[in-house]
Amino acid sequence: MTKFLSSSILLRFFLFLRSHKKLTGFVIILAGLTVFRLVNGEAHFGPQPPGGQAETVYVQLGQAYFGNMRELGLYYGTLTAPNRFSVSPKVGGEIKRIYVDIGDRLTNGQLVATLEDEEYVLARDRAKLNVSLAEAQVNEAEANLRFAQSDMARQAALTKKNIVTRSEFETAENRLRQSEARLAVAVSQLDAANNQLADAALRLSYTRLSAVWPQEESAKDDEYRYVGSRQVDEGQLITANTAIMELVALDPLLVVVDVIEKDYPKIVPGLEATIRTEAYPGQDFSGRVVRVAPVLSADTRQARVELEVANSELQLKPGMFAEVVFVFNERVDVWSVDHDVPFRRTEGYVIFVADPKTNKVKQIPVELGLVENGRVELLGVPAIGGPVVTLGQHLLKDGQSYKTPGERDAPAGSSI
């Protein structure tokens, strides 16, 4: 009869195992305990034993924890440089010299490269000669104008005395008007020559490439930039607007994460977060939310959140993988257990606290709170005065006797 009963129970466990794969570990342990108890004649089936006492159940015990609990949000992203730009020449030519390389620190306005400038120097020199010629023409026109003005004044005086004819006066007047016109033309030519010189000087300046960025007064993060990459070498021929290197700011950095809809209302600008990286295991960095997207993606139901990460020691680098930990809520001095300890029954969740002196359990109704690191908070419970049942809860009821797998019943007639 015992063998038939053992086979029947084992068959039930195997069928249960096939239909509930997620509970495989639990079923295997429970099946082993049942076989052990059958072999030793400890299991009771059917009516309760005399005296109305419930059968003894084998369970596994663990501890409850007392301390602080936090509600965390864990996200992953990549560190990026919020201020980055490329250095590009406005004119084409051959790279003559590069003064910086990857990793170098630059100040605002620092020279980073030069292009071959021979043709631009010649154009500037020609423009200077044209300016000199135009200035000479202006000087000549001014001298002619002064002579024409003097002659006109003399002719006017002689005309009043009837010494010269009206025709001679008009001739002097025409020479004055012509001198004024020639001076105006000379001045215009000088202006054009100066413009050409300025244009030639400007194009020549384009052959000197400097790292220049807008800088706010007293802005620490605008003091320096670093060469993040270099795309060209000396002697290479490039066209206008070809990027030769990329400059980045390293303090602070930026990390972007996509936040799910459930956590979105909890994240606001100014919320602090802990940043962790694979490069520095065990070291935490400080982050702060600076921007939250006002919309969620219709495809992913996620929103873009940007955090600023302090990096005064320049340990972090753009492109590093980052783990972002938000603390949404924190409770102080609360009880918690492993997440699989609370057992749900019709009336709600319960836990069983073991009394090692009487080898009986006490059922305590609980409500679940925060979850952190595999543990769940127990709301509204008194001090838990003993170990808790972590395996076998579904077989228990209040006041029931228990044993652990390492315990055995004493032989009949012996004293304990």
C-alpha positions in Angstrom: 0.0 0.0 0.0 2.9 2.4 0.9 4.6 1.7 -2.5 1.4 2.3 -4.4 0.8 5.6 -2.5 4.4 6.7 -3.1 4.1 6.0 -6.8 0.8 8.0 -7.0 2.3 11.0 -5.3 5.4 11.0 -7.4 3.3 10.8 -10.6 1.4 13.9 -9.4 4.6 15.8 -8.9 5.9 14.9 -12.3 2.7 16.1 -14.0 2.8 19.2 -11.9 6.4 19.7 -13.0 5.5 19.5 -16.7 2.7 22.0 -16.5 4.5 24.5 -14.2 8.1 24.9 -15.6 8.7 28.1 -13.7 8.3 26.2 -10.4 10.7 23.5 -11.3 13.1 24.1 -8.4 10.4 24.3 -5.8 8.7 21.1 -7.1 12.0 19.1 -7.0 12.6 20.1 -3.4 9.1 19.4 -2.4 9.1 16.0 -4.1 12.4 15.1 -2.3 10.9 16.0 1.0 7.8 14.0 0.4 9.7 10.8 -0.6 11.9 11.3 2.5 8.9 11.4 4.7 7.2 8.4 3.0 10.2 6.3 3.4 10.4 7.1 7.1 6.7 6.7 7.7 6.2 10.4 8.7 3.4 11.5 6.2 -0.2 11.6 7.1 -3.0 11.6 4.6 -6.7 11.6 4.9 -8.3 12.4 8.3 -6.3 14.3 11.0 -4.4 12.1 13.5 -6.0 11.6 16.9 -6.2 14.7 19.0 -6.9 17.0 16.0 -3.3 18.0 15.5 -2.1 18.9 12.0 0.7 16.9 10.4 4.3 18.1 10.7 5.5 19.9 7.5 9.1 20.2 6.3 10.0 23.7 5.5 13.0 25.9 4.8 13.8 28.9 7.0 15.4 32.2 6.4 15.7 35.6 8.1 13.8 38.8 8.0 15.6 42.1 7.7 15.2 45.3 9.6 16.5 48.6 8.1 15.9 51.1 5.4 14.2 50.3 2.0 14.3 52.3 -1.2 12.2 52.4 -4.3 14.7 52.4 -7.1 14.6 53.0 -10.9 17.4 51.4 -12.8 18.3 52.6 -16.4 21.2 52.3 -18.8 22.6 54.8 -21.2 25.9 56.2 -22.7 27.9 59.1 -21.6 28.2 61.9 -24.1 29.8 65.3 -24.3 27.1 68.0 -24.3 29.5 70.5 -25.8 31.3 69.2 -28.9 32.1 70.7 -32.3 34.4 70.1 -35.3 37.2 72.4 -36.4 36.8 73.1 -40.2 38.6 75.5 -42.5 36.6 78.0 -44.5 39.0 77.7 -47.5 40.6 74.7 -49.1 44.3 73.9 -49.3 47.1 71.7 -48.1 47.5 71.0 -44.4 50.8 72.6 -43.5 51.0 72.0 -39.8 49.0 70.4 -37.0 49.9 71.6 -33.5 47.7 69.4 -31.3 46.7 65.7 -31.2 44.1 63.4 -29.6 43.7 64.1 -25.9 45.3 67.5 -25.8 43.7 70.2 -23.7 42.9 73.5 -25.5 42.1 77.0 -24.3 39.6 79.2 -26.2 41.3 80.7 -29.3 44.3 78.4 -29.3 45.9 77.7 -32.7 45.4 74.1 -33.8 46.5 73.9 -37.4 47.6 76.0 -40.5 47.1 75.6 -44.2 49.6 76.3 -47.0 49.1 80.1 -47.4 51.5 81.2 -50.2 48.7 82.1 -52.7 46.8 83.9 -50.0 49.9 85.9 -49.0 50.4 86.9 -52.7 46.7 88.0 -53.0 47.1 90.1 -49.9 50.3 91.7 -51.2 48.6 92.5 -54.5 45.7 94.1 -52.6 48.2 96.2 -50.6 49.8 97.5 -53.8 46.4 98.4 -55.2 45.6 100.3 -52.0 48.9 102.2 -52.4 48.1 103.1 -56.0 44.6 104.2 -55.1 45.9 106.4 -52.3 48.3 108.1 -54.7 45.5 108.8 -57.1 43.5 110.3 -54.3 46.4 112.5 -53.4 46.8 113.6 -57.0 43.0 114.3 -57.2 43.1 116.3 -54.0 46.0 118.4 -55.3 44.3 119.1 -58.6 41.2 120.1 -56.7 43.0 122.6 -54.6 44.6 124.1 -57.7 41.2 124.3 -59.4 39.7 125.9 -56.3 42.5 128.5 -56.2 42.2 129.2 -59.9 38.4 129.6 -59.6 38.8 132.1 -56.8 41.2 134.2 -58.9 39.0 134.1 -62.0 36.1 135.2 -59.9 38.0 138.2 -58.6 39.2 139.2 -62.0 35.8 138.9 -63.5 34.4 141.4 -61.0 37.0 143.9 -62.2 36.2 143.0 -65.8 39.8 142.0 -66.4 38.9 138.5 -67.7 36.0 137.5 -69.9 32.9 135.6 -68.8 34.1 132.7 -71.0 37.4 132.4 -69.0 35.5 132.3 -65.7 33.3 129.5 -66.9 36.3 127.5 -68.0 37.8 127.8 -64.6 34.5 126.8 -63.1 34.4 123.6 -65.3 37.9 122.7 -64.2 36.8 122.9 -60.6 33.9 120.6 -61.2 36.1 118.1 -63.0 38.6 118.1 -60.2 35.9 117.4 -57.7 34.6 114.5 -59.8 38.1 113.0 -60.2 38.6 113.2 -56.5 35.3 111.4 -55.8 36.3 108.6 -58.3 39.7 108.3 -56.7 38.2 108.0 -53.2 35.8 105.3 -54.4 38.7 103.4 -56.0 40.6 103.6 -52.7 37.6 102.2 -50.8 37.4 99.3 -53.3 41.1 98.6 -52.9 40.8 98.6 -49.1 37.9 96.2 -49.3 39.9 93.9 -51.5 42.8 94.1 -49.0 40.5 93.3 -46.1 39.0 90.3 -48.1 42.5 89.0 -48.9 43.6 89.4 -45.3 40.5 87.6 -44.1 41.1 84.7 -46.5 44.7 84.5 -45.4 43.5 84.3 -41.8 41.3 81.4 -42.7 44.5 79.4 -43.2 45.1 79.6 -39.5 42.6 77.3 -37.7 41.9 78.1 -34.0 39.7 76.4 -31.4 37.1 79.1 -30.7 33.8 78.6 -28.9 31.2 80.8 -27.2 32.2 81.3 -23.6 29.9 82.5 -20.8 31.4 84.7 -18.1 32.4 82.6 -15.0 31.4 79.4 -16.7 33.7 76.6 -15.5 32.8 74.1 -18.2 33.8 76.6 -20.9 37.4 76.9 -19.8 38.8 74.0 -21.8 38.1 71.7 -24.6 39.9 68.4 -25.4 40.8 66.9 -28.8 38.4 63.9 -29.1 39.5 62.8 -32.6 41.6 63.9 -35.6 40.6 63.2 -39.2 43.5 64.6 -41.2 47.3 64.5 -41.4 49.9 67.1 -42.4 50.4 67.4 -46.1 46.8 66.3 -46.9 44.8 68.3 -49.4 41.4 69.2 -48.2 38.4 71.3 -49.4 36.6 74.0 -47.6 34.4 73.0 -44.6 36.2 69.6 -44.2 36.4 68.6 -40.5 39.9 68.1 -39.4 39.3 67.4 -35.7 36.6 67.2 -33.1 36.7 69.0 -29.8 34.7 68.1 -26.7 34.1 69.3 -23.2 34.5 66.7 -20.4 33.1 68.5 -17.3 30.2 68.0 -17.0 29.2 65.1 -19.2 25.7 64.1 -20.2 23.9 60.7 -20.0 20.7 60.1 -21.9 18.2 57.4 -20.8 14.7 56.3 -22.0 12.3 56.2 -19.0 9.3 54.0 -19.0 5.8 55.3 -18.5 5.4 54.0 -15.0 8.4 56.0 -13.7 7.9 59.1 -15.9 5.8 61.1 -13.4 8.5 60.6 -10.7 11.3 62.2 -12.7 11.6 66.0 -12.7 14.5 68.4 -13.4 16.8 68.6 -10.4 16.2 64.9 -9.3 19.5 63.4 -8.3 20.8 60.0 -9.5 23.7 57.7 -8.9 25.9 57.0 -12.0 28.0 53.8 -12.2 30.3 52.6 -14.9 32.0 49.4 -15.8 35.4 51.2 -15.9 35.2 52.1 -12.2 33.3 49.3 -10.4 32.3 50.1 -6.9 32.6 53.9 -7.5 29.6 56.1 -7.6 29.3 59.4 -9.5 26.7 62.1 -9.0 24.1 62.9 -11.7 21.3 65.4 -11.9 18.3 65.5 -14.2 18.5 68.6 -16.4 15.9 67.9 -19.1 12.8 65.7 -19.4 11.1 65.3 -22.7 7.5 66.5 -22.6 6.2 63.6 -24.8 6.6 59.8 -24.8 7.3 57.8 -27.9 4.1 56.2 -29.2 6.1 53.1 -30.2 8.0 52.4 -27.0 6.0 54.4 -24.4 9.3 55.9 -23.2 10.5 59.4 -22.7 14.0 60.9 -23.2 15.6 62.1 -20.0 19.0 63.9 -19.9 21.2 63.9 -16.8 24.3 66.1 -16.2 27.2 64.2 -14.6 29.8 65.9 -12.6 33.3 65.0 -13.8 35.8 67.3 -12.1 38.5 64.6 -12.0 37.9 63.8 -15.7 37.6 60.1 -14.9 34.6 59.6 -17.1 34.8 59.8 -20.9 32.2 60.1 -23.6 31.1 56.8 -25.0 31.3 54.9 -21.7 28.4 52.7 -20.7 26.5 54.1 -17.7 24.1 52.6 -15.2 21.7 55.3 -13.8 20.0 54.6 -10.4 17.1 56.9 -9.3 15.9 56.8 -5.7 12.1 57.5 -6.0 11.2 56.7 -2.4 12.9 55.7 0.9 11.6 54.2 4.1 13.5 54.1 7.4 13.4 51.2 9.9 11.1 48.8 8.2 10.8 45.0 8.1 11.5 43.2 4.8 11.9 39.6 3.5 13.0 37.9 0.4 10.5 38.5 -2.4 9.3 34.8 -2.5 8.5 34.6 1.3 5.0 36.3 1.3 2.4 33.7 0.2 -0.9 34.9 -1.3 -4.1 33.5 0.0 -7.7 34.4 -0.5 -7.6 37.0 2.3 -4.3 38.5 1.1 -0.6 38.0 1.6 0.7 36.2 4.7 4.1 35.1 6.1 4.9 32.4 8.6 7.2 33.1 11.5 8.8 30.0 13.0 9.2 29.5 16.8 12.3 27.2 17.3 11.3 26.5 20.9 7.9 25.0 20.0 8.6 24.1 16.4 5.4 25.8 15.4 4.7 28.6 13.0 2.6 31.7 13.4 0.7 33.2 10.4 1.0 36.9 10.1 -1.1 38.9 7.5 1.0 41.5 5.6 0.8 44.1 3.0 3.7 44.5 0.5 5.5 47.8 0.0 8.8 48.8 -1.7 10.9 46.3 -3.5 14.7 46.5 -3.5 17.5 44.0 -4.4 15.2 41.0 -4.2 13.5 42.0 -1.0 10.0 43.3 -0.4 8.9 45.6 2.4 6.3 44.4 4.9 3.7 47.0 5.8 2.0 47.2 9.2 3.8 44.3 10.9 5.1 44.2 14.4 8.6 43.1 15.2 9.4 39.7 13.7 10.8 37.7 16.5 12.2 34.7 14.6 13.1 33.1 11.3 10.5 33.1 8.5 9.5 30.2 6.3 11.0 30.6 2.8 9.9 27.3 1.3 6.8 25.2 2.0 4.4 28.1 2.9 1.5 26.7 0.9 1.4 23.6 3.1 1.2 25.6 6.4 -1.5 27.1 8.5 -1.4 29.0 11.7 0.0 27.0 14.7 1.1 24.1 12.5 4.2 22.1 13.5 7.2 22.2 11.2 10.6 20.6 10.7 13.6 21.5 8.7 15.1 19.0 6.2 18.0 18.3 8.6 15.8 17.2 11.4 14.5 13.6 12.1 11.9 12.2 14.5 13.3 10.5 17.5 12.9 6.7 17.5 9.8 5.3 19.4 10.3 5.0 23.1 13.4 7.3 23.3 13.5 10.6 25.0 14.6 13.9 23.5 
